[in-house]
Amino acid sequence: MRTTARILTALLAIASPGANVFAQATLKAVFANDFLIGASINRAQFFEEDKIGAAIVKTHFNTISPENILKWESVHPKPGQYAFEAPDRYVDFGVKNNMFVIGHTLVWHNQTPKWVFEDEKGKPVTGDVLLSRLRDHILTVVGRYKGRINGWDVVNEALNEDGTMRQTPWLKIIGEGYIVKAFQYAHQADPKAELYYNDYSLENEAKRAGAIALIKKLLAQNIPVKAVGLQGHDKLDWPSVDQQDATITAFADLGVKVNITELDIDVLPSASQYRGADVTVNYDLREKLNPYKNGLPEAIQAQLARRYADLFRVFLKHRKDITRVTFWCVKDSDSWLNDWPVRGRTSYPLLFDRQGKTKSAFEAVIEAAAKSSKD
């Protein structure tokens, strides 16, 4: 029975806090009847050079996303030149371990080489030329992994904080139609792959409204958007439980599924009032912005655990609408938050610490699942 299994696995985890991950309940078993549970993985993990990280992934997760190796600058660095060695290994790792494999990401304004948008003189190309490059890229990359990569983040972060279209080179050169074309090309390359729109801060009302309008337009044109990805780059105090709940409900009401795609929780002091996840934002390192160099205080550990428990209670409430919850990175040492938006900090945003041991946040997530099974 699902309830009995959940309670037993929760007790296993709670009985041995901080123990080696292999002695505990696995996340993928605990959430087996709710949604896929995953992590983004780096090269060292899918090449299995990071033995601890790779073992955590195999033990706890049934879906994976690539951190960087399928972004344009990595997989298609020069005209006519593709770099498939690392992506091939990533996909092989997922297929071999019976995982739902995600491709991230086909269209983004960041980590895309300048040559994509420019001619040989450095001038912006025409819309037709850029569409041709986009089509070639998508048909080549998606086509190579047809039937092996199960879902694609087709378009990433196309909206401003106020919900308007972000003024990217894609928009300026092609117009809003670039989004439609990207989805059409991806569907053409692999008709069975799930296709997603992915963005951050959709819990904020203005940006959420813009995303809802965008998805409605796409659906009205019969674009096969399977799900909206809520990145989930969260803070200890944002988004509120009510914001998270309302956001999932809003997209589910459109008839699409919801993925939590890049979940982590920043426990460090904010460097500014900015609360988004724009990778181009950077601030200078200051002592007060890096207060936990020697370890996270128990009070903050407890706060992080409560925060994860609160979020997972919302996810479990919406288990019929959510197909996947993916953490962004595996261990605290892997996290991009060690270097964003301030380089050189020591961050603690995940369920596994720098040594690969589970944290109290892990146990809180397991316990949230156990309590949910009683409801």
N, C-alpha and C positions, 0 to 999 in steps of 0.2 A: 504494500500500500504506500502511496506517495507520502502521506502524513507521517507514518511510522518511519519510513526511510529518512525523511528530512530530520526528524527529531533525533534519531540515532546518529546521523552524521554530524548534527550540530553538537551533540554531547561529546563526540570524539574530538571535535576541534576545541571546544571550551575546556575540556579536561586537560589539555596540554598546551597552554598558551606559550607562544614563542618557540615551540618545538620545530624540528625539521619538517619541511613541508610534506615529505613522503609519509609521515606518520599520521597525517591528519586527513579529514574529509576533503574531497576535491570539490572545487567550485563547480566544475561541469556536471558532477553527479548531483550536487545539491539543487542546481537550477535546471536539471534535465527536463522537467515538465513545464518549464516557464519560458525560457529563452536561451539562445546560445550565449556563451560567456567567453570573452576573448581578450586579446592584448595585441598591441602593435609590437612587432619584433624587429630587431636590428640585424645587421649582417653577421655579427659574431654569434648570434643565437641560431639563425637558420643555417649557418655553416657549421654549427655546433662546436665552435671554438670557445664560446662562453658555456661551459658545461652546466653550470648551475642554472643559468637563465634558460637554456634549452630544456633542461629537465623540468623546470617549473612550467614551461609552456606545454610540454607533453602531458604533464600530470594534471594540470588544472583547467586547461582551455580547450575548447572545441571549435574555435574560429580564430583566425589570425589576420592582421592587417600589416602591410609593410610601412615602416617609418618613412623611408626616402627613396628606395631603389626603383619605384615605379613612377616617381615624379619626373616630369619631362627632362629636366637638366641631367638626371641620372641615366635614364633609359634611352634618351634620344638627344645626346649632347651636341651633335653637329648635323648639318643637312645630309640626309642619306646614311647616317651612321647611327646604328642602334647598339646598345650595350646590354646584352641579354644574359650574360653569365650569372650575375647576382639574382635577377628576377627568376631565372630558371631554377636556381637552387632554392629560392624562397617558395616557389610554387611546388617544387618537388617535396620540400619539407612538409608543407601542408597536406598534400595529397597522400604522402606516405603515412602520415599520422591521422588520416581520416578526418581532417578539419574542413570547415567551411572557409574557403579562401577568398579574401577580399583584395581587390585592386584599388590602390589609392595613389594618385588621382589623375584623371585624364585632362581636365581643363582647370587651370588655376593661373592667377596672375603672378604669383610668386614661384620661385624655383623653376622658371621657364626661361630658356636662353633668349638673349636679345635677337639672335638671328631669326627666330620664329616670326617676329613682327617687323623685321627690317629687310630691305633689299641690299644688294652688294655695295651700295653707296651709303648705307646707314639711314636711309629714308624709310618712312612707314610704307609697307606694302599695301596693295589694294585689298579690298574685301574678298574678291575672288581668289587672290593668291593665298591669303590667310586661311580661307575656308579649305582650299586645296591642301594646304599643309596640315590643317586640323584633321581632315578626312584621312590623309595618308597615315598620320600618327595613330589615330584611333583604330583604323582598319588593321594596321600592322600589329600594334600592341595587343589589342583585344583579340584579334584573329589568332595570334600566336598561342594564346592561352584559352581558346574556345573550349568549353566543356571542363576546364580545370580551375579557372578562376570563376567563382560562383556569383560574385556581386561586385559592381564597380561604383566607386564615387565618381560619377561622370563630371559633374561641375561642383567646384569647391569655392565657397565664400564669394558669391557674386553680388552680395548686398552690403550696403552701408549700414551703420548703426540706426539710421532713421528709417530703414526699410526701402530706400531708393536703390536703384541699380548702381553698383560700384563702377567708377569710371576707369575701367581697366583697358589695356590695349585691345582686348577682345571686343569690348563694347564699342570703343571709339572707332575701330576699323571696320567691324562687321555690323554692329548694331545688336539689339536684343536678340535677334534671330540666332546668334551663335549658340545660345543654350539649346534651342530646339534642334539645331543641326548636330550638336554634340551627342545628344540623346539618340537621334536618328542613326548617326554613324555607329554608335556603340551597339544599338539594337541590330543593325545590319550585320555587324561583325560577329555577334553572338546572340541570336534571338532568344536563347534560354537563360542568359545571364540576368540577374537582378540589377536594376539601375537605380541610382540614388542621387539626390541632391543633398549636399553636406554643408553645414555652416555652424558658426559659433554665436552665442548670445541670443539665440532665438527665444530664450525665456523672457527677454525684454519685449514689452508689448509692441513698440513701433517696428522693431526688426521682424518680430513674429508676423505682424500684419503684412509686411512686405513679402515675406516668404510664403504666406498663405495665398496672397494674390498671384505670386509667381507660379506656385504649384497648380492653382486653379487654371491659369492660362495654359500650362502644359497639358493638363488633363483634358481641357476642352479641345486641344488639337490632337488628342489620342496619342500623346507621348507616353510611353510606358514607364512612368515613375513608380517604382515599387515601394520606395520608402524615403522618408526624410531623415537625414542624419543630424541629431543634436550632438554637437561635439562634446559638451559636458566638461569644458575646462572651468571647473567650479572653484569657488572660494569657500572658506569656512562659514561665511555669512551670506553667500549668494550662489545660486538663486534661492529664493524661499521655497519651502515645500509647496506652497500654493502656486507659485510661478511654474514650478516643474510640472505639477499636476495639470494646470491649465494648458500648458504648452503641448503636452502629450495628447490631451483631449482634443485640442484644436486641430492637430494634424490627423488624428485618427478619424475625426468627423469628416475629413475630406475623402476618406476611403483609402488612404495610404497607410502603410505601416510606419512605425517609428523605430529607428536604431539609435542607441546611445553609442557614439562612435569613438570618442577620444577622452574617456573619463579620467580625470585626475582632480585632486583637490589641493589647491595652493595654501600652505599653512604659513607662508612667510609674509612679512609686512609689505604692504603695497608701496611701490615706488612713486606712484602718482594716483590721480583720480581715475585713470583709465582702467576699465574692467573687462575689456575684450580679450582677444587672442590673436591679434595681428602680429605675425612673426617679425615684422620690420621694426617694431617698437623696441627701443633699447635705452637703458639708463645706466649711469655710472655706478660702480660698486661703492657702497658706503657701509661702514661698520654696523650701523643700526638696521640696515636692510638684510643683514646676514647674522641673526642673533643665535642660531642653533648649530654653529660649526662643530660643536663637540657632542651633539646628540639632541634629540627632541625631548623637552621636558614632559613628564608624565601627564601633566595637566593638558598639554596640547595634544598628546597622544590620545587622551580620553576624548577631547573635543573632536578630533579627526574621526575617531571610531563612531561617535554619536552622529556625526555628519553623514558618514557613509551609511549607517543604519537608517537614518531618515530618508536618504535618497533611494535606497533599495526598497524601502517600504512603498514608496511611490511607484517604483518600477514594477514591483510585484502586484500592486493594485491594478496596473495596466498590462498585466502579462499577456492578455489577448491581443493587445495592440503592438507590443514590443517584440521584435524578432531577435534582437541582438544587443548585448551590452559589452562594449569593448573598452578596456583600459588603455590609456596611451602610455605605453612602455610596460615593462615587466617588474623591474626592481627600482627602488628609489635612485640608485646610482645611474640608471639608464635615462632618467627623466629629462626631457627638454627644459623643465623648470629649474634645473641647476644652472642654466645659462640664459633663461628668458624670464622677464625682460631685463634682468641684470646678470651679466656674466660672472661666473665664479662663486655662486652661492651654493649652499648645502640645503637641498630641498627634500621633503619627505611626503610626497603626494599619493603614494600607492599602498597596496596591501602587503607588499613584500619589502623588507629592508635591504640595505646594501649588501648584506651577506646572503640574501635569499631566504631569510627566516620570515615567518608570518608575524604580523603586527597585531595589536589589539583591534585594529580596523578590520582585519580579516575575520577575526572571531565575531565581531559585531555584524558583519555581513552574513555569516553563516547563521547566527542567532536570529537575524531578521527573517531569513528564509524559514527557519524552524517555527517562528511565531506566526508567520503568514500561513503556513500549512494548517494551523489550528483554526483559522478564521473561516 
